[in-house]
Amino acid sequence: MKKIAVITSFIPGIMILVLLSYIVIFPQDSLDAAYLGLKIWFNTLVPALLPFLIGSQILISLRTVDLIGLFLEPITQFLFNVPGKGSFAFVMSIISGYPVGIKIVSELREKNEVSKHEGQRLASFCSTSGPLFVIGAVGIGMFKNPVIGYLLLFSHYLSALTVGIFFRDYGEKYSRCNKTNIGLLNGIKSIAHTNTTNKRGFYSILGDCINDSINTILKVGGFIMIFSVVFRILKITNFIDTITSFLFILLSRFNVSQELIYAFISGVFEITIGCNNVALAQDSPLLLRIALSSFMISFSGISIIAQACSFLNKTDINTSIYIFSKFLQGLVSFVYVYLLYPLFEYRLAISTFNYEHYVYSSLKFQRFFMYSKFIFIILLIFYTLNYLNYFIKKSFFERF
């Protein structure tokens, strides 16, 4: 067992060494892939995620999350066996998408706002994609039909809630011994008292939240670039083609095309690429393509799972159980597509929606992203100056 453990400990290093070797062998392809990942990150994720990251951290620091939790605790306790403040993580997740929800869950656990088992339950359903991606990018941009986007969205969120209910009895039973029945009014008074006696001013809290949010968004960008390069190298070395051919031999009797298998495997690594490839596999039945896209969106792909695990590793929340919950969410979402499809089938047939003038091509939407980029640059400058100020003060006090 010890020999196996020693050999296993070297595997990640060997894999990185092989990756770096291929980057040296294929420098242009690696550079193009890294640039593509950086472009996606800066043009889409920074303006879409950064405001939510900053806002959610401010709400947690000001204990607004606790206030929300006081009102919603009876519902969340009944359905998911978690505190009411956990509802904030789920709401932010469905509004802003990956990986905001899981980041909030990890912060709640780091600050001991929830127990280990409560954090695990929250992680099982508070990691979802946003409606902008599901309806706008996948439904309209890839499948050219908004009704498919809504079908995917309902299946995705219902699967998250279903898995959350499934995990409600995970671990120890939720106990209110540390969260006494102080009542709604007393709870509000306690939160107000804590805020008024807090010596940190709002601008100090804002600065800390901006610093932490920029660190988070930079980490997300790093993951996107790395996995963009990894996926390109796997394509160049025909690794994905080899797996596709093997699976095609096994699944050919079920009339599953090789193109669809390739699309699905690519989606296991990165959902945007996978969903687009699945949408383009026109030879396969539409319902199967929608169901596979739903699985990929709910599973989220190795790239996003790696981002989520990087946050959860700072806590005692089990990442293996989290990955299992995402796989389970994908399977449930796949089934929900088949169950809900009859309700959307008629609308799919008569849909005359002009997708070219929706969401991503909207002038207002484009302006929002453009202004958000400028805001990000200003925040980055503020972040840099804040750290410079900190080090200058630190060196000054060390001298005197």
C-alpha positions as CSV (number, residue, x, y, z in Angstrom):
1,M,0.0,0.0,0.0
2,K,2.9,2.4,0.8
3,K,4.5,1.8,-2.6
4,I,1.2,2.5,-4.3
5,A,0.8,5.7,-2.3
6,V,4.3,6.8,-3.2
7,I,3.8,6.1,-6.9
8,T,0.4,7.9,-6.8
9,S,1.9,11.0,-5.3
10,F,4.2,11.4,-8.3
11,I,1.4,11.1,-10.9
12,P,0.2,14.8,-10.8
13,G,3.8,16.0,-11.3
14,I,4.4,13.6,-14.2
15,M,1.2,14.7,-15.8
16,I,2.2,18.4,-15.5
17,L,5.7,17.5,-16.9
18,V,4.0,15.8,-19.9
19,L,1.8,18.8,-20.4
20,L,4.7,21.2,-20.4
21,S,6.5,19.0,-22.9
22,Y,3.6,19.2,-25.3
23,I,3.4,22.9,-24.9
24,V,7.0,23.1,-26.0
25,I,6.4,20.7,-28.9
26,F,3.2,22.6,-30.0
27,P,4.0,26.2,-29.0
28,Q,1.7,27.9,-31.6
29,D,-1.3,25.7,-30.8
30,S,-0.8,26.2,-27.1
31,L,-0.5,29.9,-27.5
32,D,-3.7,30.1,-29.6
33,A,-5.6,28.0,-27.0
34,A,-4.3,30.1,-24.1
35,Y,-5.3,33.3,-26.0
36,L,-8.8,31.9,-26.6
37,G,-9.2,31.1,-22.9
38,L,-8.0,34.5,-22.0
39,K,-10.4,36.1,-24.5
40,I,-13.4,34.2,-23.1
41,W,-12.4,35.1,-19.6
42,F,-11.9,38.8,-20.1
43,N,-14.8,39.4,-22.6
44,T,-17.4,37.3,-20.9
45,L,-16.6,36.1,-17.4
46,V,-15.0,39.2,-15.9
47,P,-18.0,41.5,-16.6
48,A,-20.5,38.8,-15.8
49,L,-19.1,37.4,-12.6
50,L,-17.0,40.2,-10.9
51,P,-19.9,42.4,-9.8
52,F,-21.7,39.4,-8.3
53,L,-18.6,38.3,-6.5
54,I,-18.0,41.7,-4.9
55,G,-21.7,42.2,-4.1
56,S,-22.1,38.7,-2.5
57,Q,-19.0,39.3,-0.3
58,I,-20.3,42.6,0.8
59,L,-23.6,41.1,1.8
60,I,-21.9,38.4,3.8
61,S,-19.6,40.9,5.5
62,L,-22.6,43.2,6.4
63,R,-24.6,40.1,7.6
64,T,-27.4,40.8,5.2
65,V,-27.2,37.1,4.4
66,D,-28.1,36.4,8.1
67,L,-31.1,38.7,7.7
68,I,-32.3,36.8,4.6
69,G,-31.7,33.5,6.4
70,L,-34.0,34.5,9.3
71,F,-37.0,34.8,6.9
72,L,-36.2,31.7,4.8
73,E,-34.9,29.3,7.4
74,P,-38.2,27.4,7.9
75,I,-38.3,26.6,4.2
76,T,-34.6,25.7,3.8
77,Q,-34.7,23.6,6.9
78,F,-37.7,21.7,5.8
79,L,-36.6,21.1,2.2
80,F,-32.8,20.8,2.5
81,N,-32.0,20.6,6.2
82,V,-29.7,23.7,6.0
83,P,-29.8,27.2,7.6
84,G,-31.8,29.9,5.9
85,K,-28.6,31.8,4.9
86,G,-27.9,28.9,2.5
87,S,-30.7,30.2,0.3
88,F,-28.5,33.2,-0.5
89,A,-25.9,30.8,-2.0
90,F,-28.5,29.2,-4.2
91,V,-30.1,32.4,-5.4
92,M,-26.7,33.9,-6.3
93,S,-25.8,30.7,-8.1
94,I,-28.9,30.7,-10.3
95,I,-28.5,34.4,-11.0
96,S,-24.8,34.6,-11.8
97,G,-23.8,31.0,-12.6
98,Y,-20.7,29.0,-12.0
99,P,-18.7,29.2,-9.8
100,V,-20.3,31.9,-7.6
101,G,-22.6,29.6,-5.6
102,I,-19.8,27.2,-4.5
103,K,-17.6,30.2,-3.7
104,I,-20.3,31.5,-1.3
105,V,-20.7,28.1,0.2
106,S,-17.0,27.9,0.9
107,E,-17.0,31.3,2.5
108,L,-19.9,30.4,4.7
109,R,-18.0,27.4,5.9
110,E,-14.7,29.3,6.3
111,K,-16.5,31.8,8.6
112,N,-18.2,28.9,10.5
113,E,-21.6,30.2,9.4
114,V,-22.6,26.6,8.6
115,S,-21.3,23.3,9.9
116,K,-19.3,20.8,7.8
117,H,-22.4,18.7,7.0
118,E,-24.5,21.7,6.2
119,G,-21.8,22.9,3.9
120,Q,-21.8,19.6,2.1
121,R,-25.5,19.7,1.7
122,L,-25.3,23.2,0.3
123,A,-22.6,22.3,-2.1
124,S,-24.8,19.5,-3.5
125,F,-27.3,22.0,-5.0
126,C,-25.8,25.5,-4.9
127,S,-23.6,25.0,-7.9
128,T,-25.5,25.9,-11.0
129,S,-25.2,27.7,-14.3
130,G,-26.9,31.0,-14.9
131,P,-29.9,31.7,-17.2
132,L,-27.8,34.0,-19.4
133,F,-25.6,31.0,-20.5
134,V,-28.4,28.4,-20.6
135,I,-31.0,30.4,-22.5
136,G,-28.8,32.9,-24.3
137,A,-25.7,31.0,-25.2
138,V,-27.0,27.4,-25.5
139,G,-30.7,27.7,-26.3
140,I,-30.5,30.7,-28.7
141,G,-26.9,30.9,-29.7
142,M,-26.3,27.1,-30.3
143,F,-29.6,25.4,-30.8
144,K,-31.2,28.5,-32.4
145,N,-34.3,28.1,-30.4
146,P,-35.2,29.9,-27.1
147,V,-37.7,27.2,-26.1
148,I,-34.9,24.7,-25.9
149,G,-33.1,27.1,-23.6
150,Y,-36.1,27.2,-21.2
151,L,-36.4,23.4,-21.3
152,L,-32.7,23.2,-20.4
153,L,-33.1,25.8,-17.7
154,F,-36.0,24.1,-16.0
155,S,-34.3,20.7,-16.2
156,H,-31.1,22.1,-14.8
157,Y,-32.6,23.9,-11.7
158,L,-35.1,21.1,-11.0
159,S,-32.2,18.6,-10.9
160,A,-30.2,20.8,-8.5
161,L,-33.2,21.1,-6.2
162,T,-33.8,17.3,-6.4
163,V,-30.2,16.5,-5.5
164,G,-30.4,19.0,-2.7
165,I,-33.4,17.2,-1.3
166,F,-31.7,13.9,-1.8
167,F,-28.7,15.1,0.3
168,R,-30.9,16.6,3.1
169,D,-30.1,13.7,5.4
170,Y,-26.4,13.6,4.7
171,G,-24.3,13.5,7.8
172,E,-25.5,14.6,11.2
173,K,-29.0,15.9,11.6
174,Y,-29.3,19.7,11.5
175,S,-29.3,20.9,15.1
176,R,-30.6,24.3,16.4
177,C,-28.7,24.0,19.6
178,N,-26.2,26.6,18.5
179,K,-28.8,28.6,16.7
180,T,-31.4,29.1,19.4
181,N,-35.0,30.1,18.8
182,I,-34.4,33.7,19.5
183,G,-37.2,34.9,17.3
184,L,-37.3,37.0,14.2
185,L,-37.3,40.4,16.0
186,N,-34.5,39.4,18.3
187,G,-32.5,38.1,15.4
188,I,-32.8,41.4,13.5
189,K,-31.7,43.3,16.7
190,S,-28.7,41.0,17.1
191,I,-27.6,41.6,13.5
192,A,-28.1,45.3,13.8
193,H,-26.1,45.4,17.0
194,T,-23.2,43.5,15.4
195,N,-23.2,45.9,12.4
196,T,-23.2,49.0,14.6
197,T,-20.5,47.8,16.9
198,N,-18.3,46.6,14.0
199,K,-15.1,48.8,14.0
200,R,-14.4,48.2,10.3
201,G,-15.9,50.9,8.2
202,F,-17.9,50.3,5.0
203,Y,-15.0,51.4,2.7
204,S,-12.6,49.0,4.5
205,I,-15.1,46.2,4.0
206,L,-15.5,47.2,0.3
207,G,-11.7,47.2,-0.2
208,D,-11.3,43.8,1.3
209,C,-14.2,42.4,-0.8
210,I,-12.7,43.9,-4.0
211,N,-9.3,42.4,-3.2
212,D,-10.7,39.0,-2.6
213,S,-13.1,39.1,-5.6
214,I,-10.3,40.0,-8.0
215,N,-8.1,37.2,-6.6
216,T,-11.1,34.8,-7.2
217,I,-11.7,36.1,-10.8
218,L,-7.9,35.8,-11.6
219,K,-8.0,32.2,-10.3
220,V,-11.0,31.4,-12.5
221,G,-9.1,32.9,-15.5
222,G,-6.1,30.7,-14.8
223,F,-8.2,27.6,-14.7
224,I,-9.9,28.5,-18.0
225,M,-6.5,29.1,-19.8
226,I,-5.0,25.9,-18.4
227,F,-8.0,23.7,-19.5
228,S,-8.2,25.5,-22.8
229,V,-4.6,24.5,-23.5
230,V,-5.1,20.9,-22.1
231,F,-8.1,20.4,-24.3
232,R,-6.2,21.6,-27.4
233,I,-3.3,19.3,-26.7
234,L,-5.7,16.3,-26.2
235,K,-7.2,17.1,-29.6
236,I,-3.8,17.4,-31.3
237,T,-2.5,14.1,-29.8
238,N,-5.8,12.4,-30.9
239,F,-6.5,11.4,-27.3
240,I,-10.2,12.4,-27.6
241,D,-10.5,10.8,-31.0
242,T,-9.2,7.5,-29.6
243,I,-11.7,7.5,-26.7
244,T,-14.5,8.5,-29.2
245,S,-13.6,5.5,-31.5
246,F,-13.6,3.1,-28.5
247,L,-17.0,4.3,-27.3
248,F,-18.4,4.3,-30.8
249,I,-17.7,0.6,-31.0
250,L,-19.6,0.0,-27.8
251,L,-22.6,2.3,-28.6
252,S,-22.9,1.8,-32.4
253,R,-25.7,-0.7,-31.9
254,F,-27.8,2.0,-30.2
255,N,-27.5,4.3,-33.3
256,V,-25.4,6.8,-31.5
257,S,-23.2,8.7,-34.0
258,Q,-19.5,9.1,-33.6
259,E,-19.9,12.9,-34.0
260,L,-22.3,13.0,-31.0
261,I,-19.9,10.9,-28.8
262,Y,-17.0,13.3,-29.7
263,A,-19.2,16.2,-28.8
264,F,-20.2,14.7,-25.4
265,I,-16.6,13.9,-24.5
266,S,-15.5,17.4,-25.2
267,G,-18.4,18.6,-23.0
268,V,-17.1,16.5,-20.1
269,F,-14.0,18.8,-20.2
270,E,-15.6,22.1,-21.1
271,I,-19.4,22.7,-21.3
272,T,-19.3,25.6,-23.8
273,I,-17.4,23.6,-26.4
274,G,-19.4,20.5,-25.6
275,C,-22.8,22.1,-25.9
276,N,-21.9,23.8,-29.2
277,N,-20.6,20.5,-30.6
278,V,-23.7,18.6,-29.5
279,A,-25.9,21.3,-31.1
280,L,-24.0,20.9,-34.4
281,A,-24.5,17.1,-34.5
282,Q,-27.5,17.3,-36.7
283,D,-27.6,13.6,-37.6
284,S,-28.6,12.7,-34.0
285,P,-32.2,13.1,-32.6
286,L,-33.0,16.5,-31.2
287,L,-34.3,15.2,-27.9
288,L,-31.1,13.2,-27.3
289,R,-28.9,16.2,-28.1
290,I,-31.0,18.4,-25.7
291,A,-30.7,15.7,-22.9
292,L,-26.9,15.4,-23.4
293,S,-26.6,19.2,-23.2
294,S,-28.6,19.2,-20.0
295,F,-26.3,16.6,-18.5
296,M,-23.2,18.6,-19.4
297,I,-24.6,21.9,-18.0
298,S,-25.6,20.2,-14.7
299,F,-22.3,18.2,-14.5
300,S,-20.5,21.5,-15.3
301,G,-17.4,19.9,-16.8
302,I,-13.9,19.1,-15.4
303,S,-12.8,22.7,-15.8
304,I,-15.5,24.2,-13.6
305,I,-15.3,21.3,-11.1
306,A,-11.6,22.0,-10.7
307,Q,-12.5,25.7,-10.0
308,A,-15.1,24.7,-7.4
309,C,-12.7,22.2,-5.7
310,S,-10.1,24.9,-5.4
311,F,-12.5,26.8,-3.2
312,L,-13.8,23.8,-1.3
313,N,-10.2,22.6,-0.5
314,K,-9.9,25.6,1.8
315,T,-12.6,24.0,3.9
316,D,-13.4,20.5,5.3
317,I,-16.1,20.0,2.7
318,N,-15.5,16.7,0.9
319,T,-14.7,17.4,-2.8
320,S,-15.3,13.7,-3.8
321,I,-18.8,13.9,-2.5
322,Y,-19.3,17.2,-4.3
323,I,-18.1,15.7,-7.6
324,F,-20.5,12.8,-7.1
325,S,-23.4,15.2,-6.5
326,K,-22.6,17.0,-9.7
327,F,-22.6,13.7,-11.6
328,L,-25.9,12.8,-10.0
329,Q,-27.3,16.2,-10.9
330,G,-26.3,15.6,-14.5
331,L,-28.1,12.2,-14.6
332,V,-31.3,13.7,-13.0
333,S,-31.2,16.6,-15.4
334,F,-30.9,14.2,-18.3
335,V,-34.1,12.4,-17.1
336,Y,-35.9,15.6,-16.5
337,V,-35.5,16.6,-20.2
338,Y,-37.4,13.5,-21.3
339,L,-40.1,14.1,-18.7
340,L,-40.6,17.8,-19.5
341,Y,-40.1,17.5,-23.3
342,P,-43.8,16.8,-24.0
343,L,-44.7,20.1,-22.3
344,F,-42.3,22.0,-24.7
345,E,-42.7,20.0,-27.8
346,Y,-45.6,22.0,-29.3
347,R,-43.8,25.3,-28.7
348,L,-40.6,23.9,-30.3
349,A,-42.6,23.2,-33.4
350,I,-44.2,26.6,-33.7
351,S,-41.3,28.8,-32.4
352,T,-40.7,31.8,-34.6
353,F,-38.5,33.7,-32.2
354,N,-35.9,35.9,-33.9
355,Y,-32.9,34.8,-31.9
356,E,-30.5,37.1,-33.8
357,H,-31.8,40.1,-31.9
358,Y,-31.9,38.5,-28.4
359,V,-29.5,38.7,-25.5
360,Y,-26.0,38.5,-27.0
361,S,-26.7,40.8,-30.0
362,S,-28.5,43.3,-27.9
363,L,-26.8,46.7,-28.0
364,K,-27.6,47.4,-24.4
365,F,-26.1,44.0,-23.4
366,Q,-22.9,44.8,-25.4
367,R,-22.6,48.2,-23.7
368,F,-23.0,46.5,-20.3
369,F,-20.1,44.2,-21.0
370,M,-18.0,47.1,-22.4
371,Y,-18.6,49.3,-19.3
372,S,-18.0,46.3,-17.1
373,K,-14.5,45.9,-18.6
374,F,-13.6,49.5,-17.8
375,I,-14.9,49.0,-14.2
376,F,-12.7,45.9,-13.9
377,I,-9.7,47.9,-15.0
378,I,-10.4,50.6,-12.4
379,L,-10.9,48.0,-9.7
380,L,-7.7,46.3,-10.7
381,I,-5.9,49.6,-10.3
382,F,-7.5,50.2,-7.0
383,Y,-6.5,46.6,-6.0
384,T,-2.9,47.3,-6.9
385,L,-2.7,50.6,-5.2
386,N,-4.3,49.1,-2.1
387,Y,-1.6,46.5,-1.8
388,L,1.2,49.0,-2.5
389,N,-0.2,51.1,0.3
390,Y,-0.3,48.1,2.6
391,F,3.4,47.2,1.9
392,I,4.5,50.8,2.2
393,K,2.9,51.1,5.6
394,K,4.2,47.8,6.7
395,S,7.8,48.7,5.7
396,F,7.4,52.1,7.4
397,F,6.3,50.6,10.7
398,E,9.1,48.0,10.6
399,R,11.7,50.8,10.4
400,F,10.3,52.8,13.2
